[in-house]
Amino acid sequence: MSKINENIENIKKSEKIIINTNNFDVLFQLLSRTNNLEELNLKQKEIYFITNTNKFFLKRMLAKYIKNIGVEKIYTIPKDEILNFLSTLSLNKITNQEVYITPFSLTFQETPKLLLISYLVDNLISNGFPIDLIGILLILAISALVVSIFRQVI
């Protein structure tokens, strides 16, 4: 939290924010708290994630904080393309149309409906439903399924 507080003026002034960490959950939790205390106004900012993380996993991690933070534009960049990105950025020629920059959708419209449970969990999380309660409900459902299977076998 102290690093964010030290750089709060830089965050407010910048147009682009580059995040190169695997600890997205903690970072967005801190940004959410800071945004509640001070108006960061992250809506107009472009956020770039340097990550190779699966987009569905990343979306699930971000779903609970997106509304609090108010981010609208997020892009992902693979870790092996970071030098290309920084080079283009230093020349101030970023168009977000580069091959290695992938726009990250903050909606669940393109989530495959074949993964029904994943889709429902993502929507519940984005609407503020507690993750712990979702986990407990899923564990209870799986436990009931296992008990049912054992009753059939025995």
N, C-alpha and C positions, 0 to 999 in steps of 0.2 A: 504494500500500500504506500510505503514511503517513496518508492521510485516513481509511482504514478503521481503522487502529490508534488514531488520535486519537479516533474516535467509537465505539470498541468497547463502552464502557459504555452508551452510548445505544442501540446496536443490541441489546444484551442486555436492556435495560429495556423497549424498545418492543414493542407488540403488532402494529403495522402498519408495514411498510417500503414507502416509495414510491420507485421507481427511475425516473428520467427521463433515460435516456441511450440512445444507439444502440450503445454499446460493451458490449453484454451479455457477450460472450465474455471480455473482459478483467476486467470486474467480477466475474463468477462464478469466474473463475480465482483472483482475489485472495481472494474470500470462501471458496473451497475451501481455499486455503492457510491462511487465518486460522482457519477452522473446525478444521483439523488441529492447529494450534498451541494454540488456546483453544477451549473448548466454548461456541459461540455459541447452540446449541440453537434452531435456526430452525424446528423442527417445529411449534411452536405459533404461529408468526407468520404473518400474512397479508401476502403480498408483492403489490404493485400495480406493474405495468409501464405506464408512459405511453408508448405506441408505436403506430405504424400499420403495424408490420412484419407480414408474412405469418405466420400461426400455424405453418405447417409449417417455415418457415425458423427461426422462434424456437424451436420444439421441437428442431430439429436442433442449434441452438447450445447449448441448455441440457442436452441429453441426456447429455453427457459429465460434467457437474458435479452433476446432481441427486442422485445417490447420495452423493457426498462431502459435500454441503451438508445434505442431509436435509430439504429443503423439501417441504411437503405441499400448501399452498394458494397458488396463484398466480392472479392476476386481471389481465386486460389492459384498458386504458382508452385509447380513441382520443385523440390529442393535442388535437383540437378540443373535447373534453369535460373537459379538465383543470380548468377553472374550476368547472364543475358539481360535479365530484368533490371539489375542495378546499372548496367551500361546504358540501356535505353532510357532509364530514369534520369541518369546524370546528364544525358544530352537533351533532356526535357522533350522527348519524342514519344511518350507513352500515349497510345491511342486506345488501349484496352482491346484492340483487335489483333494483337500479336497471337501467334499460334500457341505459345506456352501459357498465356493468361486465360483462365477459365472463369466466366462469370458464375457466381455462386447464387443460386436461387434461394430466397428466404421464404418462399411459399412451399406448400406441400402439393402443388398441382401436378408436378411431374413424378411424384413418388409412385412407383408401380403399385397398382391396386392388388396385384397378385400377392404381395407381402402385406396382407390385411392387418395382421397384428402389429407389424412395424408401423404401418400407416396410422392405425388408431393410436398407438403409443406416441408417435410424433405429434399428432394433433392434440392429444391430451396434454402433453408437456408444453406445447406452444401456447395453450390456453391457460396455463398456470396450475395444472393438476400436479400434486406432489409426486416426484419420482419414486420416493420410498413407498408410497401407497400403491403405485402401479406395480412395483416389484413384488410387494406382498400379495397382491391379487394374482399376479402371474404365477407365483410360487404355489399359492393355494390351488389354482386351476391345474397345474402340473401334478401336484400331490394327489388331487382327486382322480386325475387320469391314471396315475400309477397304481393307486389303490384299486380302481376299477379293473385295470388289466390283471392285477394279481388275483382279484376275486374271480375273474373269468378263468384263469389258469388253474387255480386251486379248486 
